[in-house]
Amino acid sequence: MFVKDNPSGTVSWEHLRNHFFEMQYVKMQELFNEDKDRIKKFHIRWKDFIVDFSKNRINDTTLRLLVDFANEMKLSQGIEALFNGELINETEKRSVLHTALRDTKNKSAVTEEIKETLFRIKMFSDKVIKGEYRSTSDKPFTDIVNVGIGGSDLGPKMVVEALGNYRNHLKTHFVSNIDFDAIDELLKKLNPETTLVIVVSKSFTTKETIENAILFKNWLIAHKQDVSKHIIAVSTNNNEAQAFGIQEQNIFPMWDFVGGRFSLWSAVGISIALSVGYAHFEDLLKGAESMDEHFKQESFDKNIPVVLALLSIWYNNFFGFETEVVIPYANKLTDFPAYLQQVTMESNGKNIDRAQNPVNYQTGTIVWGEIGTNSQHAFFQLFHQGTKIIPVDFIGFINPFNESDMHDLLMANFFAQSEALLNGKVGNYAEQPQEDDVNAVYKGFLGNRPSNTFLIEKLTPESLGKLLAIYEHKTFVQGYLWNIYSFDQFGVEYGKKLAESIREEIQNKHIKGHDCSTTFLLENYLKYRKKTL
Ligand SMILES: O=P(O)(O)OC[C@H]1O[C@](O)(CO)[C@@H](O)[C@@H]1O
């Protein structure tokens, strides 16, 4: 089971704090000058991945002290507890076993159930793709609509997009928000006779999802389609799904031991299997499984998720950097930052520790991002010359899916940005300021801005699985070391309840019991709302 020690009370935390005072003014440029082989120490080469973390404000002592901290907090014990299915989600009395979803070696009862479900996903997706599972009017399906939100949307949507080059003829759409304007636009494009709807909701009670599912159900009924053929579900709540009109054989199970934001590996990912075929879905799982093995077995100083988590803690808790950014140099990873935000921020946005005390140190980092090079032309100015320091994860691929010289230009930008952030405008690139240039002062930049670089051979189902598992485990390690519970989300659940009661007040046109600001806003909403339906 997990220890419940306050990390800021450990000896190694104290050592890190003292070490920070030495390191805070050290320039990375100096570290590189002093040690021409710095890269040898601070990179990890693993399968088709190179993770270069040399461009960070660290030296040998930093890495050693960070690893000491992980050891003092008994991280190995925590990792063991995770993989052994101990009830580490203590507040909800649940195990956390998303790793079991991709564990082909495990022989426990849990994996039997998982295997059976994977087999069902394979059979079903094969049939739909081949046109053997047919619609009311005996036609093959052409369009898949995934109705879900949060973890029941972000992960599958991101993967379907990321593996766009592997997609088959099926057109996959994702409906998450309760924004009728957007849904209406989609409905106009869809043919109800050949549309298959997947309602994905672990709880089958999430308001947005159920409202949207009802909308699609009514749309299908209005077009005389058999709902039991056109709607399938993924849920732990069999009863509600059946009450909704979904046939039992078309309900794919979810389990309490898989958190929504870690669930794309389960039947929640059925839209992935449908879009790219089961074999590629399996490759995604295999990639994640190989990262699980690395995470379990590798020593902490060579362990990709552990090193990334420790660096993030170094910046978050000692330097006081508040956010970190992820920049994938691949359009196909456009949705990656949004997915990652849920994984990290819903998990580690907590302020009470595992011993029920308010924490006296920072937890959950703020994660954001955008693809390169677009982001360079949007917000990189602040990275280079702003007052805030924002550590960057650059993600790039050596080979594109479709060969083109253009890829070298894309990647030239990828390499240039991290180099510029490190070095600033010095060395080979320094321009001699013109004596009469009155703007010279605005044109310099100092560098010393940290980044990690992921150089991956190619974006494939397998490498994507590895990448996602890296960030899942990084999140786990951070939550564990911050001594918080990463696998519940009570904050979001409270917001859901509040929205329900406000909706009732709007419907009854009776606003009551709010602060004066909310009352003012609601009254104006009611006053100017012109409902035509
Ligand atoms: O799959 P469900 O039960 O509809 O929940 C959707 C999402 O809602 C949340 O509970 C809160 O946003 C997420 O954790 C979850 O992924």
PDBQT file of the ligand as one rigid body, heavy atoms in Angstrom, charges set to zero:
ROOT
HETATM    1  O1  LIG A 601     -17.898   7.999 -18.616  1.00  0.00    +0.000 OA
HETATM    2  P1  LIG A 601     -18.778   8.853 -17.767  1.00  0.00    +0.000 P 
HETATM    3  O2  LIG A 601     -19.253   8.143 -16.538  1.00  0.00    +0.000 OA
HETATM    4  O3  LIG A 601     -19.921   9.405 -18.574  1.00  0.00    +0.000 OA
HETATM    5  O4  LIG A 601     -17.915  10.071 -17.232  1.00  0.00    +0.000 OA
HETATM    6  C1  LIG A 601     -17.338  10.999 -18.124  1.00  0.00    +0.000 C 
HETATM    7  C2  LIG A 601     -16.304  11.854 -17.447  1.00  0.00    +0.000 C 
HETATM    8  O5  LIG A 601     -16.861  12.574 -16.378  1.00  0.00    +0.000 OA
HETATM    9  C3  LIG A 601     -15.896  12.712 -15.329  1.00  0.00    +0.000 C 
HETATM   10  O6  LIG A 601     -16.333  11.983 -14.221  1.00  0.00    +0.000 OA
HETATM   11  C4  LIG A 601     -15.761  14.103 -14.872  1.00  0.00    +0.000 C 
HETATM   12  O7  LIG A 601     -15.538  14.970 -15.932  1.00  0.00    +0.000 OA
HETATM   13  C5  LIG A 601     -14.602  12.142 -15.911  1.00  0.00    +0.000 C 
HETATM   14  O8  LIG A 601     -13.749  11.648 -14.954  1.00  0.00    +0.000 OA
HETATM   15  C6  LIG A 601     -15.130  11.123 -16.842  1.00  0.00    +0.000 C 
HETATM   16  O9  LIG A 601     -14.156  10.743 -17.765  1.00  0.00    +0.000 OA
ENDROOT
TORSDOF 0
